[in-house]
């Protein structure tokens, strides 16, 4: 039997799934296999097996950001969506970059066009990185030591940070945002201090930006840690204000856009 239904795929075991591809003048049949990564994708992101190109993301944050940017391009600039190009997302679960890279490698070996999107606060295993590069898996990541939250608060404009702070307060409440700032600064800074700094100086100091990035990613209580929240960030904040961001951040976003919109 063949299927175009992710509902059917979700019920399968990896040893029941085979991918058929045309290669030159013949067809090749590859068993999906019984690796843990395969079974995890079948349960959580089965539509990936029906796609041509797959963005394997370290966690929900990266998926949300990519989806939001895609939505911004479709709705504001009439671009074709990643889904229309035959794309799909896989959520690696946000644990380690190696897990994300391993899932990307499994899908690549099944014949998919794959790029992995990871944070840079934890070093992936060098041998795994070398294997991915040799087998044609793309890699998107931030500058060394940085997470997505670091990049947002260190690289976006003052107006964008205003919007990020406002959205964080709207999502989780002013008290929790203030507590995260106080905790991550060891009691040296407050939300009110930061708002006053912005009002009086017209900018956020570099140290303030760095603090906000750390506060925004408090473990299990991150300001935007969900697909829907980061989709809003990508659609309403990053997309519309990207052109004025720091060049290194723009470069990563442009490479993400170029890969997800390659016909």
C-alpha positions in Angstrom: 0.0 0.0 0.0 1.0 3.6 -0.5 -0.3 6.6 1.4 -0.2 10.4 1.5 -1.7 10.5 4.9 0.4 11.4 8.0 -2.4 9.8 10.1 -1.6 6.5 8.6 2.1 7.0 9.0 1.7 7.8 12.7 0.4 4.3 13.4 3.3 2.5 11.7 6.5 1.1 13.1 9.7 2.0 11.3 10.0 -1.6 10.0 6.6 -1.2 8.2 7.6 1.9 6.3 9.6 2.0 3.0 10.5 5.1 1.0 10.5 4.6 -2.8 12.6 7.0 -5.0 13.4 7.3 -8.6 17.2 7.4 -9.2 18.1 7.6 -12.9 16.4 4.8 -14.8 15.5 2.7 -11.7 13.7 2.9 -8.5 15.3 2.4 -5.1 13.4 1.2 -2.0 14.8 2.2 1.4 13.4 0.8 4.6 12.9 3.5 7.2 14.4 1.3 9.9 13.8 0.9 13.6 16.2 3.5 14.9 14.7 5.6 17.8 15.0 8.7 15.7 12.8 7.2 13.0 10.1 6.1 15.5 10.1 9.5 17.2 9.6 11.3 13.9 6.8 8.9 12.9 4.9 9.6 16.1 5.5 13.4 16.4 6.1 14.7 12.8 4.9 12.0 10.4 4.2 14.5 7.6 8.0 14.8 7.3 8.1 11.5 5.5 5.8 13.0 2.8 7.9 16.0 2.2 10.8 16.8 -0.2 12.7 19.2 2.1 12.8 19.0 5.9 14.0 21.6 8.4 15.0 19.6 11.6 14.9 22.1 14.5 16.5 21.7 17.9 13.2 22.7 19.5 9.8 24.4 19.2 11.4 27.9 19.2 13.2 27.4 15.9 10.1 25.9 14.3 8.0 28.8 15.5 10.5 31.4 14.3 10.8 29.7 10.8 7.0 29.4 10.5 6.5 33.0 11.5 9.0 34.3 8.9 7.4 32.1 6.3 4.0 33.4 7.2 5.3 37.0 7.0 6.6 36.4 3.5 3.4 34.8 2.3 1.0 37.4 3.8 3.0 40.6 3.4 5.0 39.9 0.2 2.9 37.3 -1.6 5.7 34.7 -1.5 5.2 31.0 -1.9 5.1 29.1 1.4 7.6 26.5 2.6 4.8 24.0 2.7 3.8 24.7 -0.9 7.4 23.9 -1.9 7.0 20.5 -0.3 8.6 21.4 3.0 8.1 20.1 6.5 9.4 20.7 10.0 10.7 18.2 12.6 11.0 19.1 16.3 14.0 17.3 17.8 12.7 18.0 21.3 15.1 20.8 22.5 17.4 18.6 24.5 20.8 18.6 22.8 22.1 19.7 19.4 23.4 16.2 18.8 19.9 14.8 18.9 18.8 17.3 16.3 21.8 16.4 14.1 21.2 12.7 14.5 17.6 13.1 13.3 18.7 15.2 10.4 21.2 12.5 9.4 18.7 9.7 9.5 16.3 11.6 7.2 19.2 12.5 4.8 20.1 8.8 4.5 16.5 8.2 3.5 16.9 10.5 0.6 15.4 13.8 1.9 16.8 17.3 1.4 17.6 18.2 5.0 18.9 21.2 7.0 19.4 21.3 10.8 18.7 24.4 12.8 20.4 24.5 16.2 21.5 26.9 19.0 25.1 27.5 19.6 25.3 27.5 23.4 26.3 23.8 23.4 29.0 22.3 21.2 27.8 19.4 18.9 30.1 16.4 18.7 32.8 17.3 16.0 32.7 13.9 14.4 28.9 14.2 14.0 29.3 17.6 12.4 31.9 16.2 10.0 29.6 13.3 9.0 26.6 15.6 8.3 28.8 17.9 6.1 30.1 14.9 4.2 26.6 13.5 3.6 25.1 16.8 2.5 23.1 17.9 5.5 22.8 21.7 5.7 23.4 23.5 9.0 22.0 26.7 10.4 23.2 28.0 13.7 24.0 31.2 15.6 27.3 32.8 16.6 29.4 30.8 19.1 27.9 30.6 22.5 24.5 32.2 21.6 21.0 30.9 21.7 18.0 32.3 19.7 17.1 34.6 22.6 20.6 36.0 22.8 20.5 36.8 19.1 17.1 38.4 19.2 17.9 40.8 22.1 21.5 41.5 21.0 20.8 42.0 17.3 17.4 43.5 16.8 16.6 47.2 16.9 15.4 49.1 20.0 11.9 49.2 18.6 12.0 45.4 18.2 13.1 44.9 21.8 10.3 47.1 22.9 8.0 44.7 21.1 9.6 41.6 22.5 9.4 42.9 26.0 5.8 44.0 25.5 4.9 40.6 24.1 6.7 38.8 27.0 4.7 40.8 29.5 1.5 40.1 27.6 2.2 36.3 27.5 3.5 35.5 31.0 2.7 38.6 33.1 4.8 41.6 34.2 5.6 40.0 37.6 7.3 36.9 36.0 9.2 39.0 33.5 10.4 41.2 36.3 11.4 38.2 38.4 13.4 36.6 35.6 15.3 39.9 35.1 16.0 40.2 38.8 17.1 36.6 39.2 19.4 36.6 36.1 21.1 39.8 37.3 21.5 38.5 40.9 19.2 41.3 42.1 21.2 44.1 40.4 18.6 45.0 37.8 14.9 45.4 37.6 12.4 45.7 34.8 11.7 49.2 35.9 15.4 50.1 35.6 15.5 48.8 32.1 12.4 50.7 31.1 13.8 53.9 32.6 17.1 53.3 30.7 15.2 53.0 27.4 13.2 56.2 28.2 16.1 58.3 29.3 18.9 57.1 26.9 16.8 56.1 23.9 18.6 52.8 23.6 19.2 49.5 25.4 22.8 49.2 26.6 24.8 46.1 25.4 24.8 44.7 29.0 21.0 45.2 29.2 20.5 43.3 25.9 22.7 40.5 27.1 20.7 40.3 30.4 17.4 40.2 28.5 18.6 37.4 26.4 19.4 35.3 29.4 16.2 36.2 31.3 14.1 35.4 28.2 15.3 31.7 28.2 14.8 30.8 31.9 14.6 27.0 31.9 11.0 25.7 31.7 9.7 29.3 31.9 11.0 30.9 28.7 9.2 34.0 27.6 8.4 32.6 24.1 9.1 28.9 24.4 6.4 27.5 22.2 5.7 27.2 18.5 2.8 29.6 18.6 4.7 32.2 20.6 7.8 32.2 18.4 5.5 32.1 15.3 4.2 35.5 16.6 7.7 36.7 17.2 8.7 35.8 13.6 5.6 37.0 12.0 5.0 40.3 13.9 8.5 41.4 15.1 11.4 39.8 13.3 10.0 39.7 9.8 8.8 43.3 9.7 12.0 44.7 11.3 14.7 42.3 10.1 16.1 44.8 7.5 17.4 47.0 10.4 18.9 44.2 12.5 22.6 43.5 13.0 24.2 42.1 9.8 25.2 38.7 11.2 21.7 38.0 12.4 20.3 39.1 9.0 22.7 36.7 7.3 21.4 33.6 9.3 17.8 34.6 8.6 18.5 35.2 4.9 20.1 31.7 4.7 17.1 30.2 6.4 14.7 32.0 4.0 16.8 31.0 0.9 16.8 27.3 1.9 13.1 27.0 2.8 12.1 28.8 -0.4 14.4 27.1 -2.9 12.2 25.5 -5.6 
